[in-house]
């Protein structure tokens, strides 16, 4: 007798690039203990060279593996995973995440009880077991200025100065938020169908701000559900080229501003970004002078200098392209 395959409720989509050990741990955590609903797992590999796809094929034969010939970036790879998925909910999980017991079950349960929820996310812990802040406010000229002057670090309990980082809020209560960072999302398919796929002009980073803003614009709520938990080790792919990834993060932020803000506002943002990087170069240079053995300070000087160089050499600053044009990130730099 032929049994009809069980239709999955959850489609877990994992994009991986040269993060084999993290990926193995992530896949091992996706069990009935983390999700009591029928689940399919899709791994989209962005041309890894560390044996990641071969590992999935040999150790996880039930996982649907999609092997890209090139590194297509985070957004496009996830969209490829969406096209292969069949679940009512899509769970986007970074390869360097370990899903803890009942995490997905609780996220789905919240969505089933709150039909207005489009994206929900769990409480994120770091590898050290401490809270990893995964909620942010939408960026504005004011809260970016506060970040540049480190006011959000000085006045951490002030809502006025921490509107982007949300440091005033301990992230210990269920709450609607502007942005959930993209290391772990549970998305309702009905909402995704209305909002659309991830914007593939964001090669890596920035897609979380853009997508959450689009969900809110379409009337879908973005909700932080701390009763669900996961561990995000961080750097599963970005550790391969940390300075380049830092520059790409700043490129993606600028791309978001160009897409969602006026020319004048984008110009203000560029000036604030320049100030932000300049102050950090000066500050961390003093740290290195006082303590030459401080390698972390040297790295931060290096990455801030790289971003300053990028801003100064940007074709936008030189008026070679108008601010209204989108920036397509170069995959060769990641």
Protein Blocks (a to p, Z undefined) as FASTA:
>chain_A
ZZdddddfbdcddddehilkmmmmmmmmmcfklomcdcddddddehiaehmmmmmmmmmm
mbccdddfbdebjklmmmmmmmmpcbfbdcdddfkbccdehklmmmmmmmmmmmkbmbdc
dddddfkopacdfbdcdddfklmmmmmnommmmmmmbmklmmmnommpgolaccddfbdc
fkbccddfklmmmnopcdfklmgghjlmmmmmmmmmnopacdddfkbccddeehklmmmo
mmlmmmmmmmmmmmmmmmmmcfklmmmmmmmmmmmmmmmmmmmmmmmmmmmmlmklmmmm
mmmmmmmmmmmmpmklnopacfkbccdddfklZZ
